[in-house]
Amino acid sequence: QVQLVESGGGLVQAGGSLRLSCAASGRTFGNDAMGWFRQAPGKEREFVASIIWSGSTYYANSVKGRFTISRDNSQNTMELQMNSLKPEDTAVYYCNTAFGSYSWGQGTQVTVSA
């Protein structure tokens, strides 16, 4: 059974940066397309960014130019560098395959104050 563990969230002022990490156990990322998602209070979970095995990346328009997704297949980890954070980025952030194939982890809370 795959377990996904997100970390690195916190409270930051608008304009600040955070770096989120995702670690998987029970299965290697392999050739899976992996992604970050987020869910703000009262809203549906939404796509943030994804990265395929070759390193090509895709971003939601709302984070393009501010967030950078990366992966280390040898370590079975994935990261999300978030810069120029805005209050509307406040959410619980989750990692999963790009299609949400695995059970969702606990997520990591990101709170951006104005």
C-alpha positions in Angstrom: 0.0 0.0 0.0 1.4 3.4 -1.0 1.7 6.0 1.7 2.2 9.6 0.8 3.6 12.1 3.3 3.6 15.8 2.7 5.6 18.3 4.8 7.0 21.8 4.7 3.9 23.8 5.1 3.6 26.7 7.5 2.5 30.3 8.1 4.2 32.9 5.8 3.5 36.5 4.9 2.4 37.4 1.4 5.4 37.6 -0.9 7.2 34.9 1.1 8.3 31.4 0.1 7.9 27.9 1.2 9.2 24.6 0.0 6.9 21.5 0.2 8.2 17.9 0.2 6.4 14.7 -0.7 7.8 11.3 0.3 6.3 8.0 -0.8 6.6 4.6 0.7 5.3 1.3 -0.5 6.0 1.9 -4.2 8.5 3.9 -6.2 7.3 6.8 -8.3 8.8 5.0 -11.3 7.3 6.4 -14.5 4.2 7.8 -12.8 3.3 11.4 -13.5 3.2 13.0 -10.1 1.4 16.1 -9.0 0.5 18.6 -6.3 -3.0 19.5 -5.4 -4.6 21.8 -2.9 -7.8 22.3 -1.1 -8.9 25.6 0.4 -11.6 25.8 3.1 -15.0 25.3 1.5 -13.6 24.5 -1.9 -13.0 21.5 -4.0 -9.5 20.0 -4.3 -7.7 21.5 -7.3 -4.7 20.8 -9.4 -1.6 22.8 -8.8 1.3 21.3 -10.7 2.5 18.0 -12.2 5.7 16.5 -13.5 6.2 13.5 -15.7 9.0 11.0 -15.6 11.1 13.0 -18.2 10.9 16.1 -16.1 8.3 18.0 -18.2 6.1 20.1 -15.9 2.6 21.6 -16.0 1.1 24.3 -13.8 -2.3 25.7 -13.0 -2.5 29.2 -14.4 -2.9 30.6 -10.9 0.6 29.5 -9.9 2.5 29.6 -13.2 5.7 31.6 -12.8 5.6 31.4 -9.0 5.7 27.7 -8.2 8.2 25.1 -9.4 7.7 21.3 -9.1 10.6 18.9 -9.1 11.1 15.2 -8.4 14.0 12.9 -7.4 13.2 9.4 -8.6 16.2 8.0 -6.9 15.0 9.2 -3.5 11.3 8.7 -4.4 10.6 12.3 -3.4 8.9 15.3 -5.0 9.0 19.0 -4.0 7.1 22.2 -4.7 9.0 25.4 -4.4 6.5 28.2 -3.8 7.6 31.8 -4.3 5.7 35.1 -4.2 2.9 33.5 -2.1 -0.5 35.2 -2.0 -3.3 34.9 0.5 -5.3 32.9 -2.1 -2.6 30.2 -2.0 -3.8 29.3 1.5 -4.9 25.7 1.5 -3.9 22.2 2.5 -1.5 20.9 -0.1 -1.4 17.2 -1.2 0.8 15.1 -3.4 -0.3 12.2 -5.4 0.0 10.8 -8.9 -1.2 13.3 -11.5 -4.5 11.4 -11.6 -4.9 11.0 -7.9 -4.4 7.3 -8.1 -3.3 6.7 -4.5 -5.1 7.2 -1.2 -4.7 10.9 -0.2 -2.3 11.7 2.7 -2.8 14.1 5.5 -1.6 17.0 3.5 0.4 20.0 4.7 -1.2 23.3 5.7 0.0 26.4 4.0 -1.3 29.7 5.3 -0.4 33.0 3.7 -1.2 36.2 5.6 -1.9 39.5 3.9 
